[in-house]
Amino acid sequence: MTIGGIFTAIIFGAIIGALGRLIVPGKQNMPIWLTIVIGIVAAFAGTGVAHLFNLKTSGWNFWETIFQVAFAVVGVYLVTAFWPKKSGGY
């Protein structure tokens, strides 16, 4: 993987992770780096599912994006459920 590929994965991971956070209701108490990691993992998982259904994965594909965002939503939901909450230190 090239430097450009890594940079692209981080950018798309941030976008997909942010979409996942927008869809999950309520406040998510997790850092931005974790959002990006969830987005990157969701992007790979969504592309894998698209391959399983023999969908075109070169370029932009509607269903591949839906799968990626769905995985991001599940990831954000799970991390929100198990990530430690901030204490209300005043």
N, C-alpha and C positions, 0 to 999 in steps of 0.2 A: 504494500500500500504506500502510495506517495504522500508527501506532505500535503498536497492539495486534497487528496482523498480524506486524510485525517481531518483537515480543516472543514471540508464539506460535511463529513459525518457529525462533527460538533455542531455546526450551524443547523443542519436538518434535525439533529437530536434535540437542540434547544427549541426549535419550532414545534416539533411533534410533542415534546414534553410539556411545553406551554399550552398547547391545545388540550392535552390531557388534563392539565390543572384547571383550565377554563371550564371543562365539562363536569368535573367532579364538584358537587355542591359543597359549600362551606369553605372555611379557611383551612388551607393546608400549611402546616407548620414544618416545612422542610426547606433546606438550602437550595439555591439555584443550581449548584453543581450536581445535586441529586436529581433534579428535574432534567438536566441534560443527560445524565447517565440513563435514566429511565427512558428518555426519548430515543437515545441511540440503541438501547436494547430493543425497544418497541419497533424501531425502524427495521432492524435485522429480523425480528420475529414476524413482522407483517410481510416483509419480502419473502420470507420462507413459506408462509402460508399461501401467498400469491403463487409461488412456484408449485406448491402442492396442487393448486387448482388450475395449473397450466395457463396462468394469465401472463400477459406480456409485462415484463418488469424492466425493460429498457425504456428510458424516458419517463414521462409521467403517466400513471395509471390510476383511475378513480378508485377501483376496488383495493388496490395495494395501499393507497393512502388511508382508506377507511379501516383496513386491517391494522395498519400502523397506529392510527389514533386510538382504535379500540384497545390495543395492547397497552398504549400509554395511559389510558383511563384506568384500566385494571391495575397497572403498576403504581400509579399515583394513589389510587384507592387503598391498595395493600400497604404501601409505605406510610400513608397517612394514618392507617389503623395501628401500625406497629412502631412508628417513629416516636421517640420520647417528646412529650409536650414541654414547652418552656414553662418554667415556674414564673409566677407573677411577681417577681422581685421589683418592688417599688423603690 
